[in-house]
Amino acid sequence: MSYIERMDRRISVRTYSLDAPDGDLLSQIKRIVEKKRKGPFGKTYSLVLMDTKGESLSDIGKMTSYGVIKDARYYFGGYSDGDDRSIIDFGYCFEEILLELTALDLGTCWMGGTFGRGFISRMLSLPENKVIPAISPVGYSLEKRAFADKLTRFIAGSKNRKPHQKLFYNYAGEDSLQPVLLEEMRPPLGEILESVRSAPSASNKQPWRLIIQNNHYHFYWDFDSKYNSMIRGFNIQALDMGIALCHFTKAAEELRLGGKLSYSDPHFENVKWKYVLSWKVNK
């Protein structure tokens, strides 16, 4: 299963009845989750697979999400510094794990602000001054959507992703931006951009913006200060930026758009968004 196929499947499977994986499959999950990974800003993470067997609901705490999670025994997660670059790297690595688990036909679900952190903190031996940006259950997915899942997807606006012309722009000189028309993009650029547009994000806000300037793809963050203040300790949309960077990178590598992510701020004067990183295409 290619990375782009995994991205498509991650979008289409969002209802979960999670049983406990066992045997060789559990070993594979553990290897994927605990593999040491590096984000685009250089932070490294090795996450932890957590077994809730024998724990009472009162000990585990609140475990909810957009979608329905039922009988979830295994979760995974980790901790991070709370600065934006660290959280972006965490989001990048976390989404990379989810895509690899998707290739095993397993169900996962981003849980950022909607889980009880007491039990998770104990399982992760959370150090002082660190934060837990997200966790995910892992198990088997239900292909058929339950009514409750359809309702929560409607509330979350999961089908209402922004059109590409509100996310991707061509730099037209003198800080002028022109919306990208995907049908006019030469392959494989259209497919890569669509993989970014379809990426999941908190409350489906899609805070990423991309400006194309010659052989550079500049990623920006449409920062929502009110939304980012909802969770103490870090800006939750930094996770979304990591997810978008992961989708772009994996799609670009798979479709052989040679290049890499680097910090190359073009300092556009009239762009109101917050610069993050750029992908520079190899000439």
C-alpha positions as CSV (number, residue, x, y, z in Angstrom):
1,M,0.0,0.0,0.0
2,S,1.5,3.3,-1.1
3,Y,1.6,6.3,1.2
4,I,-1.0,8.1,-0.8
5,E,-3.3,5.1,-0.6
6,R,-2.7,5.1,3.2
7,M,-3.7,8.8,3.3
8,D,-6.9,8.1,1.4
9,R,-7.7,5.2,3.7
10,R,-7.0,7.3,6.8
11,I,-9.7,9.7,5.6
12,S,-12.3,7.0,4.7
13,V,-12.1,4.9,7.8
14,R,-13.2,6.9,10.9
15,T,-15.5,4.6,12.9
16,Y,-13.8,2.3,15.4
17,S,-14.7,-0.8,17.3
18,L,-11.2,-1.7,18.6
19,D,-10.4,-5.1,19.8
20,A,-7.0,-6.2,21.2
21,P,-4.5,-7.2,18.6
22,D,-2.2,-10.1,19.6
23,G,0.7,-12.2,18.6
24,D,2.8,-11.2,15.7
25,L,0.5,-8.2,14.9
26,L,1.1,-6.8,18.4
27,S,4.9,-7.1,17.9
28,Q,4.6,-5.2,14.6
29,I,2.6,-2.5,16.2
30,K,5.1,-2.2,19.0
31,R,8.0,-1.9,16.5
32,I,6.2,0.8,14.5
33,V,5.2,2.8,17.6
34,E,8.5,2.6,19.4
35,K,10.7,3.2,16.4
36,K,12.9,6.3,16.9
37,R,11.8,9.0,14.5
38,K,12.9,12.6,13.7
39,G,10.7,15.5,12.8
40,P,11.6,18.2,10.2
41,F,13.0,20.5,12.9
42,G,15.2,17.7,14.3
43,K,13.4,16.6,17.4
44,T,13.4,12.9,17.9
45,Y,10.5,10.8,19.4
46,S,10.0,7.2,20.4
47,L,6.4,6.7,21.5
48,V,4.9,4.2,24.0
49,L,2.3,1.5,23.4
50,M,-0.1,1.4,26.4
51,D,-2.3,-1.5,27.5
52,T,-5.4,-0.5,29.5
53,K,-6.3,-4.1,30.4
54,G,-7.2,-4.3,34.1
55,E,-7.7,-0.5,34.4
56,S,-11.0,0.9,35.5
57,L,-12.8,3.5,33.5
58,S,-12.4,5.9,36.5
59,D,-8.7,5.4,36.4
60,I,-8.3,5.8,32.6
61,G,-10.5,8.9,32.5
62,K,-12.2,10.5,29.6
63,M,-11.4,8.9,26.2
64,T,-13.5,10.5,23.5
65,S,-13.0,11.7,20.0
66,Y,-14.7,12.7,16.8
67,G,-16.0,9.3,15.8
68,V,-16.8,6.3,18.0
69,I,-14.2,4.4,20.0
70,K,-15.4,1.3,21.6
71,D,-13.6,-1.5,23.6
72,A,-10.2,0.1,22.9
73,R,-7.5,-1.8,24.9
74,Y,-4.3,-0.4,23.3
75,Y,-3.3,3.3,22.9
76,F,0.0,4.9,22.1
77,G,1.4,8.3,22.8
78,G,4.3,10.2,24.0
79,Y,5.4,13.5,25.5
80,S,7.2,16.6,24.2
81,D,8.4,20.1,25.0
82,G,5.7,22.6,24.5
83,D,7.3,25.0,22.0
84,D,5.8,25.1,18.5
85,R,8.8,23.4,16.7
86,S,8.7,20.5,19.1
87,I,5.0,20.1,18.7
88,I,5.2,20.3,14.9
89,D,7.9,17.5,15.0
90,F,5.7,15.5,17.3
91,G,2.7,15.8,14.9
92,Y,4.9,14.8,11.9
93,C,6.2,11.7,13.6
94,F,2.8,10.8,15.0
95,E,1.1,11.0,11.6
96,E,3.9,8.9,10.1
97,I,3.2,6.2,12.7
98,L,-0.6,6.3,11.9
99,L,0.1,6.0,8.2
100,E,2.3,2.9,8.8
101,L,-0.3,1.3,11.0
102,T,-2.9,2.0,8.3
103,A,-0.8,-0.2,5.9
104,L,-1.5,-3.0,8.4
105,D,-5.3,-2.4,7.9
106,L,-5.5,-1.1,11.5
107,G,-7.7,1.7,12.8
108,T,-6.3,4.7,14.5
109,C,-7.7,8.1,15.6
110,W,-6.0,11.4,16.5
111,M,-7.0,12.4,20.1
112,G,-5.6,15.8,21.0
113,G,-7.6,17.7,23.5
114,T,-10.2,15.1,24.3
115,F,-8.7,12.6,26.7
116,G,-8.0,12.3,30.4
117,R,-4.3,12.9,30.9
118,G,-4.0,11.5,34.5
119,F,-3.7,7.8,33.5
120,I,-1.7,8.6,30.3
121,S,0.7,10.7,32.4
122,R,1.3,7.8,34.7
123,M,1.8,5.3,31.8
124,L,4.3,7.6,30.1
125,S,6.1,8.6,33.4
126,L,5.5,12.2,32.3
127,P,8.5,14.4,33.3
128,E,8.0,17.8,34.8
129,N,7.6,20.6,32.2
130,K,6.6,18.2,29.4
131,V,3.3,18.0,27.6
132,I,1.3,15.1,26.0
133,P,0.2,16.5,22.7
134,A,-1.9,13.5,21.5
135,I,-2.6,9.8,21.8
136,S,-4.3,7.3,19.5
137,P,-6.1,4.0,20.0
138,V,-5.0,1.2,17.7
139,G,-7.0,-1.9,16.7
140,Y,-9.6,-2.9,14.1
141,S,-11.8,-0.5,12.2
142,L,-15.4,-0.8,11.3
143,E,-16.0,0.0,7.6
144,K,-19.7,0.7,8.1
145,R,-20.3,4.0,9.8
146,A,-22.6,4.1,12.8
147,F,-25.2,6.8,13.2
148,A,-23.2,8.4,16.1
149,D,-20.1,8.6,14.0
150,K,-22.0,10.2,11.1
151,L,-23.4,12.8,13.6
152,T,-20.0,13.6,15.1
153,R,-18.5,13.9,11.6
154,F,-21.2,16.3,10.7
155,I,-20.5,18.4,13.8
156,A,-16.8,18.4,13.1
157,G,-17.3,19.4,9.5
158,S,-15.1,16.5,8.2
159,K,-16.7,16.7,4.8
160,N,-16.2,20.5,4.6
161,R,-12.5,20.7,3.9
162,K,-11.4,24.0,2.4
163,P,-11.1,24.1,-1.4
164,H,-7.5,24.0,-2.8
165,Q,-7.7,27.7,-3.9
166,K,-8.0,28.8,-0.3
167,L,-5.0,26.7,0.8
168,F,-2.4,26.9,-2.1
169,Y,-1.1,30.0,-3.8
170,N,1.4,30.9,-6.5
171,Y,3.7,33.8,-5.7
172,A,3.1,36.4,-8.5
173,G,5.8,38.9,-7.5
174,E,5.6,42.0,-5.2
175,D,4.0,39.9,-2.5
176,S,1.0,39.2,-4.8
177,L,-0.6,35.7,-4.4
178,Q,-2.7,33.9,-7.0
179,P,-4.8,30.9,-6.0
180,V,-3.5,27.6,-7.4
181,L,-5.6,25.8,-10.0
182,L,-4.9,22.1,-9.5
183,E,-6.1,21.2,-13.0
184,E,-3.4,23.4,-14.4
185,M,-0.6,21.9,-12.2
186,R,1.7,19.5,-14.0
187,P,2.1,16.1,-12.5
188,P,2.8,15.1,-9.8
189,L,2.2,18.5,-8.1
190,G,-1.6,18.3,-8.1
191,E,-1.6,14.9,-6.4
192,I,0.9,16.0,-3.8
193,L,-1.1,19.1,-3.0
194,E,-4.3,17.1,-2.8
195,S,-2.6,14.8,-0.2
196,V,-2.0,17.9,1.9
197,R,-5.5,19.3,1.5
198,S,-7.0,15.9,2.7
199,A,-4.8,15.8,5.8
200,P,-6.7,15.6,9.1
201,S,-6.6,18.6,11.5
202,A,-8.1,19.7,14.8
203,S,-11.8,20.7,14.3
204,N,-11.0,20.4,10.5
205,K,-9.6,23.9,10.6
206,Q,-6.8,23.2,8.1
207,P,-4.5,26.0,9.3
208,W,-1.8,25.3,6.7
209,R,-1.2,27.6,3.7
210,L,1.3,26.9,0.9
211,I,2.9,29.5,-1.3
212,I,4.7,28.2,-4.4
213,Q,7.7,30.3,-5.5
214,N,9.7,28.9,-8.4
215,N,11.2,25.7,-6.9
216,H,10.2,26.4,-3.3
217,Y,7.0,25.4,-1.5
218,H,6.7,27.6,1.5
219,F,4.5,26.4,4.4
220,Y,2.7,28.9,6.5
221,W,0.4,28.7,9.6
222,D,-2.9,30.6,9.7
223,F,-2.6,30.9,13.4
224,D,-5.8,31.0,15.4
225,S,-4.9,32.4,18.8
226,K,-8.2,31.8,20.4
227,Y,-8.3,28.2,19.3
228,N,-4.7,27.5,20.3
229,S,-5.4,28.8,23.8
230,M,-7.9,25.9,24.4
231,I,-5.2,23.5,25.7
232,R,-2.7,24.7,28.3
233,G,1.0,24.2,27.6
234,F,1.1,24.1,23.8
235,N,-0.5,25.3,20.6
236,I,-2.7,22.5,19.3
237,Q,-2.6,23.6,15.7
238,A,1.2,23.0,15.6
239,L,0.2,19.3,15.4
240,D,-1.8,20.1,12.3
241,M,1.2,21.7,10.7
242,G,3.3,18.6,11.4
243,I,0.6,16.4,9.8
244,A,0.5,18.6,6.7
245,L,4.3,18.5,6.4
246,C,4.3,14.8,6.8
247,H,1.7,14.3,4.0
248,F,3.6,16.6,1.7
249,T,6.9,14.9,2.4
250,K,5.6,11.3,2.0
251,A,3.7,12.2,-1.2
252,A,6.7,14.1,-2.7
253,E,9.1,11.3,-1.9
254,E,6.7,8.7,-3.4
255,L,6.1,10.7,-6.5
256,R,9.8,11.5,-6.8
257,L,9.6,15.3,-6.4
258,G,13.2,15.5,-5.3
259,G,14.0,17.9,-2.5
260,K,13.8,18.3,1.2
261,L,12.4,20.5,4.0
262,S,14.5,23.4,5.3
263,Y,14.1,26.7,6.9
264,S,14.1,29.3,4.0
265,D,11.8,32.1,5.1
266,P,11.2,34.3,2.0
267,H,10.1,37.2,4.2
268,F,7.1,38.2,2.2
269,E,6.0,41.5,3.7
270,N,2.3,41.4,3.0
271,V,1.6,37.7,4.0
272,K,-0.2,37.7,7.3
273,W,0.4,34.0,8.1
274,K,3.2,32.6,10.3
275,Y,6.1,31.1,8.3
276,V,7.0,27.4,9.2
277,L,9.2,25.6,6.7
278,S,9.9,25.2,3.0
279,W,10.3,22.3,0.6
280,K,13.1,23.1,-1.9
281,V,12.9,21.1,-5.1
282,N,16.2,19.8,-6.4
283,K,17.0,21.3,-9.8
